[in-house]
Structures are given as C-alpha cells and as structure tokens.
Amino acid sequence: MNLPINLNDVLFLDIETVPEYEDWGQLAKEIQALYNKKTEYQRKEDVTAEEFYERAGIWAEFGKIVCISVGYLADVENKKQLRLTSFFGDDEHQLLTEFKALLNLHFNKKTNVLCAHNGKEFDFPFIARRMILNQISLPNKLNLFGKKPWEVPHLDTLELWKFGDYKHYTSLKLLTSILGIPSPKDDIDGSEVAKVYYQEKDIQRIVTYCEKDTVAVAQVLLRFNNQELLSAEDIVSV
C-alpha cells in the first residue's frame, strides 16, 4: 500500500470489554429497561434481554474495559522491534487514566496515529465513551470534534482492507490467516472474555489474548506496507 506514514509513529492497540456488572440482577430496573430497548433488534424473538446480557460488553453504555494493550515499533540494530505494554484490571478509571497519560506523554505529536482492527467502529469510540462516563477528559488523539476526516489520527486495518467496499467485513483471524500471519486466536475469543473475567477471574489470560491481537494488528499493517514480519524475538514487553 505504501502508506504515507512512518510506522514508528503508529500506536497499535486492542481492547477487551465485558458487561459492566456480572449479573443482570445487579442492574437498576431503569437500566434493564433501556438495555431491553437497545437490544431488541439484535435479539431473536425468543431471547430475553436478561439472556442477552452476556453480550452487553459490546456497548460502551452497558460494558466496561478490562484491558487495553498497546504496541509501538522501534528500530533496533536495523530491525523492527515491537514493544508491548498493557493497562488492565478491575479499576477502569485507573487503566483509562494510565492509557491517557501514555498518549499525552509519548504519542501526542501531529504525526502520531492510533491503529486497531475495526478500531473506528469499536475500539476508539468505546474508549472515548468510557472516558466520558468515568469523567476523564479526552486526550487529543480521541477528541474528534471539529476535525476534518483527513485530520482524524486513526488507522483501521479493516477499513484499509475494504478498499472502499463498505459492505465488506473481514475478521482479524481471517485476515491473519490469508496473509500468512500467526493467528492470535489460539486460546480464547471475544465471546469468552466475560466468562474468563467474571467466573475464572483470570485477568492475565485476557491480557495475553489482548496483546496477541495487538501484535496481529501490527503484523497486518507491516504486510500491507510490504515490510518484513516480526519474529517472536522482535516482540518485547516493556
């Protein structure tokens, strides 16, 4: 694609989300009614809102973020190295605050962009909405008010793969498979994150899954730009 950007200016990311509460009964009656209304077009006729609550993590109004994994490329001895870090845990306000601090301190230049798979439809707006709900002022990279489309500092590997075909959807798992990139989906998938979080209480398993997706997004963008893929030795935690 010969993208007109320096890939070292890109912050790759992925988020994992779960329903804000473990059980339907923990929701106020008003919120239950609003969730029922919100999801009536997604549910089959015989599926109640309560039965559908396990899907609540896909909406920022009813879900919360439990992990944000990020990675950035650096040149080390004439090779690309991807440096990974994650913000995670039960305290969403804290992890969002730490993520914002990273953006403001290290990825606030005009040339810096955020990159995720389906990020424009999910990750970026979800993070922004949860920041507002947590009373955290938006960092510049997520505050899109008044920006023209070409000024928005976001890259989306799904959008790049569409090539203008807005009816088309390709999962990250499918894209990595056809591009010859190791699949990030070798343990759990998104539908299992809430169970792992609430029932197994294994946040580290979620972090590992989230980081694998972040690595996959970086690999996809490298392939799009006809650059060499990263080896396992090129990926380091910081």
N, C-alpha and C positions, 0 to 999 in steps of 0.2 A: 504493500500500500504506500510505502514511502511517506509515512506520516510526518508532517512538518513540525515535529516537536523533538526535543531532547528527551529520550526515555528516562534519563536520570532525574527529570523534573516531575515524573509521574509518581503519585502515591496510590498504589494498588490497595484495594480493601474489599472486605466481605463482612457481613454482619449475620449474627444468629439471633433469632427472636422467638419468644414464647408468649402464651397468654399471660396477661398481667397478673392474674390470680390462678392458683392451681385448680380450684373447683368453681363450678358455675354458681353454687350457693353462696360464694363469697362476694358476688356482685350485688350491688344495690338493685332493687326492683326496677328503678328507672333505667339503669344501665342495661339490665336484662331485656327490657322492652325495646331499647334503642338497638341493641345487638340483634334482636329478633327482626327488627325492621331493616337493619343494614344488610343482613344476610339472606333475606327471603328469596332473592333472585338467584343466589348461589346454591341454595339447599334444594334437594329433591323434596317432593311434596310430603313424603313420609318421614323426613328427617327433622327433628325439632331443633330449635335454637340451642337448647342445652346439649343435645347430642353433637351439634356442630361446633361447640365451644372449643374443642381441641384444635380447631383451625384459627382461633382468634389471634394468634401471633402474627398473622399476615397483615393485620390492620394496626396502624400506629395508635388508633383510638382505643383499642382493646388489648394491645400487646405491649411488650417491652423488650428492650435489647439486653441480652446477657453476655454478648461478646462482639467486639469489633477487632478484627485482625487487619494489620496493615503491613505493607512491604514496600521497599524502595530499592532501586538499582544503584549500585556504585561500581566504579571501575577500579579493579584491584589486579595489579600485575597483568594489564592488558586483557583482562577478562571481566565479564559482568558478574557481580555478586548481588544476590537479593537478600536484604536484611529485613527480618521479620520481627514484629512485636505485637502483642495483643493486650487489649483492655477488657477485663471480664469480671464477673461476679454478680452478687445479689444487689449491690448498690448501683442502680442505673445512673443516678445523678453523678456519682463519683467517676464512673467509667466514661461518661459523656464529657465531663469536665476535663479529664485527662486527655481524651481524644482532641478536644478543642484546643488545649494547651499545645499539643503536638502540631496541629495545623498552624496556630498563630506563631509558634516559635521557629518552625522548620519548613513549613510548606505554605508560606503566605506571599511568596513572590508572584509577580504577574505571570511568570512562565509556568508556575506550578499548576498541575491539574490532578483531579481525582479520577480514578478509573475502577469500574466494577462491571460485572456481567449483569445486565438488566438493571444497572445502577440508577439510571434516570427514572425508571418506573418504580423501583423499590428502595434500594439502599439509601440513596441520597435524600429523597423526601422523607423516608422513615426516620432517619437520624435527625433531620431538621425538625420534624413534628415532635419527636420525643424530647428534643432540647427545649422547645417551646413549652411543652407540658411539664418539664422539670424546671421551668423558669431560668433557663440558661440562654443568654443572648447568643444569637447565631454568629459563628465565625464568618469571615468574608467569603470563604470558599463555598459556603452553603447558603448564603444570603443572596438570592437571585433577583430580588426586587429591583426593577429599573434596568436590568441587564438585557442587552440585545442577545438573540440566540447565539451569535458567534462570540459573545463575550462570556458565556457560561463556561466556567473552568472544569467541565466534566467530560470524561470519555466513557463510552459504554461499548464493551466488546460485542454485545448483542446488536446494538444499533449499527456498528461498523459492519458486522456480518450480514445485516439485512440489505445493505446497498440500496436503500430507498424503498425496499419492499416492506411496507408497514404491516402487512398481513402475516408476515413470517415470524415464527418463533423457533429458536434453536436453544436447547438447554446447554449448560456448560459441560455436562457429561458427554453429550453427543458431539459438541464442538471439539473437545479434547480428544475424543476417540478418532474422529476423522482426520484430525491434524497430527496424529501420532504423538500426542502428549499423554504422559501417565495420568490415569483418571484420579480425580480427587475423591470420588465416591466409592471408596473401598471399605468403608466401615458403616457409618450411618448416613441417612439422607435427611433433608429438611423436615420431613414429616415426623421424624423420630426425635427431634431435638427437645421438644417439650417433655416427652417421657423420660429422656436421659436427664433432663434438668430437674424435674419435679419428683420423679419416682426413684431413679437411680442416684440422683444427686452427684453426678459425675461431671462437674464443670470442665475438668481437664480434657475429657473426651470431646466435649463440644469445642473447646479451644483448638485442639488438634484438627478437628474437622474443618473449622473455620479457616485455620491457617493453610490447610491444603487447598481450599478454594481460592484463597488469595494468591498462592503460588501458581495455581492453574490460570488465573486471570493474567498474571504477568507473563506466563509462558505463551498464552494465546496472543497477546499483543506483540511479543517478540516474533512469533511465527508470522503474524500479519505483516510485520515490517521486514520479513525475510532475514531475520537475525538468528544466530545460533541459540538453541535452547539451553536452559540452565541444567547442570548436573546436580546431583544430591549434594556434592561438596560445595557448590556455589550458593547454597541456601543456608543462611546462618541466623540464629536468634540473637537479638540484641536487647 
